[in-house]
C-alpha cells in the first residue's frame, strides 16, 4: 500500500491534510504493528503452542517491529510495484535467515546479528537465557536504528 500511495502521489496530498505526511506514515507503519501484536497474543492464548509468560510477550512486542522494517525496506528501495514484489521475495529470505542461522554452528552466523529479525528469533528460542535483558535491549536498538535509517531514506524519496 505504501508503494501504491507513493506511486500515485497520495503522500503529497497528505502533506497538506491535517494529519500531515509524517502523521500518515506513522499511522500506516504502526497501526499494523498494533493489530499484529494483539492478534498474535490472542492466537498464543488460544493455541498454547508455547508456554506463555511475560518474557515471550516482550519478544512478541519486539517481533511486531518487523512490520515497519519490511514495509519501509520495500517502499524505500523499490521504484515500482514490480520491483516491490521482487524485494518482497528478498525480504522473505531475510526474515527466515535468523531461523537458518540458529541451526548453523559457524562464525558466519554472527553476521545475522545485523539483521533485526535475528534478535527476536534469538530471544524467542532462548527466553530463559540469563542474557535476556541485554539481548532484548540490543534487539530494540537494532530495530529502532534500522527503522530510522529506512524512514529517512523513504522520506528523501517522497520529497
C-alpha positions as MATLAB code, in Angstrom:
seq = 'XXXXXXXXXXXXXXXXXXXXXXXXXXXXXXXXXXXXXXXXXXXXXXXXXXXXXXXXXXXXXXXXXXXXXXXXXXXXXXXXXXXXXXXXXXXXXXXXXXXXXXXXXXXXXXXXXXXXXXXXXXXXXXXXXXXXXXXXXXXXXXXXXXXXXXXXXXXXXXX';
ca = [
       0.000    0.000    0.000;
       2.861    2.328    0.772;
       4.290    1.788   -2.718;
       0.939    2.402   -4.357;
       0.387    5.571   -2.354;
       3.872    6.762   -3.239;
       3.393    5.991   -6.951;
       0.011    7.710   -7.098;
       1.480   10.671   -5.169;
      -1.149   10.373   -2.447;
       1.542   11.141    0.119;
       1.812   14.613   -1.389;
      -1.846   15.218   -0.614;
      -1.373   14.085    2.964;
       1.258   16.797    3.396;
      -1.457   19.455    3.265;
      -4.060   17.486    5.240;
      -4.452   17.957    9.000;
      -2.881   14.516    9.524;
       0.346   15.589    7.721;
       2.673   13.310    5.795;
       4.613   12.284    8.890;
       1.437   11.519   10.816;
       0.142    9.422    7.949;
       3.411    7.465    7.767;
       3.292    6.797   11.494;
      -0.306    5.606   11.155;
       0.495    3.452    8.107;
       3.515    1.842    9.786;
       2.491    1.425   13.405;
      -1.193    0.532   13.164;
      -0.352   -2.860   11.556;
       2.138   -3.390   14.383;
      -0.568   -2.932   16.978;
      -3.027   -5.188   15.160;
      -0.360   -7.871   14.682;
       0.600   -7.767   18.357;
      -2.983   -8.072   19.601;
      -3.883  -10.861   17.150;
      -0.662  -12.740   17.958;
      -1.388  -12.539   21.693;
      -4.900  -13.870   21.131;
      -3.597  -16.724   18.968;
      -0.887  -17.579   21.525;
      -3.507  -17.829   24.267;
      -5.898  -19.924   22.158;
      -3.370  -22.335   20.604;
      -1.000  -22.849   23.591;
       1.819  -23.888   21.241;
       4.498  -22.460   23.532;
       4.414  -21.597   27.229;
       3.172  -18.039   27.629;
       4.967  -15.778   30.071;
       5.826  -12.091   30.221;
       9.211  -12.621   28.515;
       7.563  -14.215   25.477;
       5.103  -11.302   25.395;
       8.075   -8.913   25.309;
       9.602  -10.949   22.490;
       6.282  -10.743   20.654;
       6.352   -6.972   21.183;
       9.842   -6.916   19.635;
       8.649   -9.042   16.718;
       5.959   -6.521   15.871;
       8.711   -4.119   14.781;
       9.302   -6.357   11.766;
       6.213   -4.883   10.074;
       7.606   -1.342    9.652;
      11.071   -2.715    8.804;
       9.652   -4.776    5.939;
       7.269   -2.048    4.735;
       9.964    0.628    4.749;
      12.556   -1.660    3.169;
      10.288   -2.420    0.237;
       8.996    1.144   -0.108;
      12.475    2.656    0.186;
      14.236    0.537   -2.404;
      11.543   -0.379   -4.937;
      10.989    2.039   -7.796;
       7.633    0.493   -8.743;
       5.236   -2.309   -7.799;
       7.090   -4.944   -9.841;
      10.347   -4.192   -8.033;
       8.334   -4.182   -4.813;
       7.232   -7.757   -5.457;
      10.820   -8.800   -6.144;
      12.003   -7.116   -2.950;
       9.219   -8.866   -1.042;
      10.828  -12.164   -2.055;
      14.219  -10.936   -0.814;
      12.596   -9.775    2.403;
      11.123  -13.231    2.965;
      14.637  -14.658    2.731;
      15.972  -12.047    5.166;
      13.198  -12.833    7.636;
      13.916  -16.573    7.554;
      17.704  -16.188    7.748;
      17.761  -15.988   11.578;
      15.960  -19.329   11.774;
      18.542  -20.891    9.469;
      21.382  -19.282   11.417;
      20.062  -20.831   14.620;
      20.707  -24.305   13.217;
      24.145  -23.496   11.775;
      27.141  -23.621   14.051;
      29.529  -21.255   12.349;
      31.300  -17.983   12.908;
      29.401  -16.692    9.862;
      26.231  -16.848   11.912;
      27.476  -13.752   13.743;
      26.583  -11.743   10.630;
      22.963  -12.452   11.434;
      23.208  -10.045   14.345;
      23.000   -7.223   11.822;
      19.514   -8.316   10.779;
      16.661   -7.111   13.011;
      14.771  -10.463   12.990;
      17.824  -12.209   14.448;
      17.203  -10.723   17.866;
      13.523  -11.611   18.008;
      14.233  -15.212   16.958;
      17.154  -15.491   19.401;
      15.021  -14.252   22.284;
      12.054  -16.429   21.358;
      14.181  -19.569   21.249;
      16.152  -18.788   24.416;
      13.769  -16.692   26.520;
      15.105  -18.288   29.709;
      18.685  -17.196   28.956;
      20.433  -15.151   31.645;
      21.353  -12.601   28.960;
      17.697  -11.947   28.080;
      17.625   -8.268   29.023;
      20.863   -7.392   27.242;
      19.711   -9.203   24.100;
      16.294   -7.550   24.335;
      17.798   -4.050   24.586;
      20.171   -4.757   21.687;
      17.223   -6.067   19.661;
      15.179   -2.936   20.321;
      18.139   -0.683   19.456;
      18.840   -2.562   16.208;
      15.174   -2.296   15.190;
      14.960    1.405   16.027;
      18.219    2.096   14.166;
      17.106    0.217   11.034;
      13.619    1.804   11.083;
      15.189    5.250   11.457;
      17.558    4.672    8.511;
      14.791    3.320    6.281;
      12.371    6.069    7.290;
      14.921    8.760    6.405;
      15.572    7.093    3.049;
      11.855    6.825    2.318;
      11.242   10.468    3.262;
      14.041   11.545    0.900;
      12.391    9.532   -1.881;
       8.982   11.152   -1.438;
      10.439   14.624   -1.043;
];
